[in-house]
Amino acid sequence: MTEEKLLIKALEGKTTSKPPVWLMRQAGRYLPEYRATRAKAGDFLSLCYNSELAAKVSLQPIDRFNFDAAILFADILLIPQALGVQLKFVEGEGPRLSTINTQRELNNLRPVDEIDATLLPVYETVRILKSRLPNHVALIGFAGAPWTVATYMIAGKGTVDQSPAHNLLKHNNIVFEGLLEKITAATINYLLMQIKSGAEVIQIFDSWAGSLNRTDFEKYCIKPINTIISSLKKIYPRIPIIVFPRGAQQRYLGFAKKTGAQSVAVDQNISLEFMKMLQLETCVQGNLDPTLMVKGGNELIDATKRLRDEMAGGPHIFNLGHGITPDACPKHVELMLRVLRD
Ligand code: 1CP
């Protein structure tokens, strides 16, 4: 019998003797080997579509740190691109996309059954990873949540307050909801293909969920995520799902039940007391402050111990409250792991 993976155990709601650990954005610019492979690929998007090199960068943090999970190397903006949106990453600035603001632009997007033509290399990356990962390491596939992906498609770039998306939601709700439906359908197709190719866990990133008001949070964060999860579960009833509605504050409570997720990832603004309350209803992932990976030292050691000990009474996946930043130090990741594993 094969031993069950630590991450899967926690996602089944079991309390593990030590928490499974991985880091959001664990393959990335803070690693010199990532920067070298990215240079070889040419640019970020070429790296995403080069299955061999993408699998290689997913494996780099596993080789270096022996995390309990590997995450597929891709980006949440590949879905818009597969739908026909123009996408490029401008060095030092971030993504730039052609925008969707009118019914005509929405109608011009490709049909959902055509997205696999663009996304096939991503599924191949999943297959390669599945065949190369050590037995104890779980493979996480992912996608952006419809609201977060829509904010980029409407604005054409990252925004601080997502105001272009909020404006469309308010002033042209038909186009807004049509766009959300389109992204939802594409995401279901995309994630089903990732699972079919070997993904064992799915994480849905709703990075901008925090800017939705109470009503819009129900309609545009919870509802489409629930649609995605129930569609995946119809075909793969046992696939565990982690959802990260970043900035949801008190709305993290009840979120797992409303969406059907097995785990809720929380950001670093959530207190340990609140996390323990949330842990009574679901497996909690998070929420070490990513700046500690830059600072290191006793502050990092103390925060790691506190988080581990406070959450030890229930299912917990040790992670950051958001992605690790390019200025993080790999030595500090090692220090955190030593504290967790000793
Ligand atoms: O090498 C580079 O210069 C590119 C940096 C980079 C990387 C490493 C980007 C550009 N995307 C990624 C990979 C990525 N993105 C992963 C896979 C690997 C891993 O986690 O190890 C994942 C899960 C994402 C998810 C993602 N992309 C999110 C959701 C999570 C989050 O951080 O909030 C978002 C919002 C994006 C969009 C995106 N991609 C890249 C950038 C710079 C941005 C943010 C743009 C902005 O808002 O300004």
Residues whose N, C-alpha, C, O or C-beta is under 5 A from the ligand:
A	BS01	1CP	L23 M24 R25 Q26 A27 G28 F44 I71 L72 F73 A74 D75 I76 E93 G94 P95 G158 T159 F205 S207 G323
